[in-house]
Amino acid sequence: MSKEFHLTTTRRVPLKTQKRIKNISPGLIGRVVVVRTLFNTFTGCLLSVGLNSIRIRIFSGIDRLFITIRIPIGIIIDIFRFPCP
């Protein structure tokens, strides 16, 4: 079972960016994605998209286990499918 963490902040991206993320995200569920946030960049499998947040599963190389992170849509700068050759 993976641990679940939740990122929080008071900073937000513009509403136009949030709407774009909400439109793109449902088509990427179950795929490996890159999520750029105000804090960091995460690469992992997109698990679900809620009204205000997304859940992404990433691999922690330090503990050698999978971690689920819930990221509010308001702090996501960009999300795109991981480019595989």
Steps between C-alpha positions, in 0.01 A plus 500: 500500500631842414512803725293804399616859540319826430670818377355829623573868443330836478664586165297432184545496124263703275143374455559451125784257578284312754222453241752369244637249754145381584427443130825315422528280810212251452652379172830422674367271777698175514794645307845614607491879525725789595337750738668841545382680813596821676732291723647218298461269202356151552508205259264212563174326415187717510248312715196728514370850443263657752323836508791679666796262491674218315662187642832382360705196601876547499791275592713607795855387433601571860249270669452276194122520512219670313348819640166651401495879495182706485572829323250789489422610145556860607878451532560301179685698234496229232419132451597290201552140399851367564684489166605141433714424192 
